[in-house]
Structures are given as structure tokens and as C-alpha cells.
Amino acid sequence: MFLLRDVQKSDLIGLKRLAAELNTVNLPDQKEVLEALIEKSVRSFNGKIKEPLQRSYLFVLEDPEIGELVGTSLIIAQHGTYESPHIYYQVSGREHYSASIDRHFRHKVLSIGYNYAGPTEIGGLVVDPRHRRTPEKAGRQLSYVRFLFIAMHLSHFRDTVLAELLPPLLSDGRSLLWEAVGKKFTGLTYQEADRLSQQNKEFIKELFPASDIYVSLFPERTQRVIGEVGKTTRGVKRMLERIGFTYAERIDPFDGGPHFEAPIEQVSLIRHFQSARLLDEEPAVSAPVCLVGYEPASGRNRLRGVRTPAETDGTLVRISSEAREALKAPLGARLSIVPFD
């Protein structure tokens, strides 16, 4: 049984191992970036960052038998502030008709936008390739724990949840949209711009064209990837749509990946959230599989979670003895529950 929990400073080596193997935008292979992610998360879980909307929470999935991290996921309480706005391209359509030559065209248009009080963002989903498409469903556990935590602390998050999905990239990691627009206006590579934007977004506002951009001017293959998801992201897209997310007609200005959003009260996992007291009894064989979380009053972790059969009557819950042991929850402890399968 895998354990979901909040990241600890001692996890740096494990995160560095994952980052070295994958080196993704979500988990770059840069020690100083990883240290900063961990530090902010620890301070967020501990309440050391007083303003809830300034917090970010990094979750890890651990195989306790070997003490190895399987993957990570992240919540940013508010993506978009005065200091670091949420920047996107709004995707819209324009129609043009000439009566003199009887020609009619429909064009896709990109308009740059800025949000200074943005939505809650879920991201940072990284799974060790050895644990993808396995019976433990590591990716889904890491995805769902974010909604479990949001449901446990609704007042700490915005009314809308955003997910930015990766589009198809070239084999060398370049973005077709960035090659067509961003590189021409900044002189930076996609990777350089992405790293810089994590600390400073001023260059985007100053150097990107403020006027609308007609997608028709791009090469054909660039036009095709705008708003599309990459092969490895299709499962995430299906999962988001299943729980209430829809395409927001917006894309990332760097790579053209689509933005999916949902009002927080319309996310099915949050709507079906339950809280119940733990019993010292096994669940029925037919009990549904759920994601169950526990917030210890003291100790190293601020959140522990497991995927387990859970039988609840609304006020009391029965989970397996293995799950009770993993959660380290005493009898009568209040557990938080969302459906899993």
C-alpha cells in the first residue's frame, strides 16, 4: 500500500532522483528549485505562510516498503498575483467576408491576457515511469489527493480550479508555438523562458506582442497543436473531464497547451467529499475504493492518505487494518474521504 503525504525536507534526495530521471517542466532537475518548492510547501502546511492564498502544497507518493518516492503533485492556492500574474492566450474566432470576390474565412485568433487574482491551480503531476499504468494507479492517487485536500480546506482556495496541460512537444523538448512566437520576440529558448518565468514574468509583458495574433500565419503543424494535449497527457485530460473540468478556450502562451477549469463546487470529487469517525472494524467486501486522508494533530506529517476500501454511513467509517496502520490514525479519529474508482 502506497502512502500519500506532504513533502518533507528529507525528501530532497528522492525528488532529485525523480527529477534527474524525468527533468520535466513540473519537476526540473535543479537542486535550488526543488529546495525552494519543498521549503514553501513545508511552510504552507505548517501555517507559517499566514495568507492562505500565498501558499502552495507539494504532495508525494511513497512506497513505504522501500522508502522510495513514486511521484509528486502540487496545489498553488492562487495562480496570478500583482507581482506574478497568470498569463494566457485567449483563443477566439474571427470571420471575414469579401463580397467583391465572394470569399469567406474563419480565423483562429490568440489574444494575450493577464489575471492578477487568478484561480487555484493544480499541477506538478510527476509519476516514475516504472509505476505508470500499474494496479496501484499512482497517477490517479496523486491527482485525487489534491482535490481531497482542497475539500478539507475549502476556505483556503479560490472558487475556480485551473489545470494547465502539456501539448505535443518536439522530440528535443522544443515547443512549436514558442518557435513561432515567443522565440522571435524574446530571443530565448523555450526552456530558458520557462525557467525565467518561474521567477520573473516582466519580460513577457514587455516583449510579447500586445495585438491579436492570427493563427493562420503559423505553419500548418503549429496550427494543429494549439489547444491540443500531448500523448502522455491524454489520460489526465480524460480524468479532468470525468470529474467536471472543461476546456476554457485559453492556452499557455509558451507552448500552446490547453487550460482546463472547473468551478470548485462542480468538481465531482469535492461534491462527494465526506468526513467520518474511524471504527476499529474491517469494511465489507463490497465496500467502494476511496482515497482516505488523515491530518495528525502532531508528528512529522501534516497529511497522510491511502487508497483503500472504505465503508461509511455518513458519520462512521470502516477501512482495512493495513490502511489504519498506514494512516497512523487512532480510533475515533476524523478521516476525510473522496471516491476513487
RAMO-V940060 format. One record per backbone hydrogen bond with DSSP energy under -1.0 kcal/mol. NH is the residue of the N-H (numbers start at 1). CO is the residue of the C=O. Records with the same first field share a line. If there is no record, write none. Layout:
NH->CO, CO
This chain:
3->62
4->305
5->60
6->303
7->58
11->8
12->9
15->11
16->12
17->13
18->14
19->15
20->16
21->17
22->18
23->19
30->28
34->30
35->31
36->32
37->33
38->34
39->35
40->36
41->37
42->38
43->39
44->40
45->41
46->42
47->44
48->43
49->43
54->51
55->52
57->75
59->73
60->5
61->71
62->3
63->68
66->63
67->63
68->63
70->61
71->61
72->126
73->59
74->123
75->57
76->121
77->55
79->119
81->84
86->115
88->113
89->251
90->111
91->249
92->109
94->107
96->105
98->103
103->98
105->96
107->94
109->92
110->213
111->90
113->88
115->86
118->80
120->160
121->76
122->162
123->74
126->72
128->70
131->128
132->129
137->134
141->137
142->138
143->139
144->140
145->141
148->144
149->145
150->146
151->147
152->148
156->153
157->154
161->262
162->120
163->260
165->258
170->174
173->170
179->175
180->176
181->177
183->178
185->181
186->182
187->183
193->189
194->190
195->191
196->192
197->193
199->196
200->196
205->201
206->202
207->203
208->204
213->110
215->108
217->214
218->215
223->219
224->220
227->256
228->225
230->166
233->230
237->233
238->234
239->235
240->236
241->237
242->238
243->239
245->240
246->261
248->259
251->89
252->257
256->252
259->250
260->163
261->246
262->161
264->159
266->263
268->243
271->267
272->268
273->270
274->337
276->335
277->315
278->333
279->317
281->279
287->284
290->308
291->338
292->306
293->336
294->304
304->294
305->4
306->292
308->290
310->288
311->318
313->316
317->277
318->311
324->320
325->321
326->322
327->323
328->324
329->324
332->278
333->330
335->276
336->293
337->274
338->291
340->289
341->289
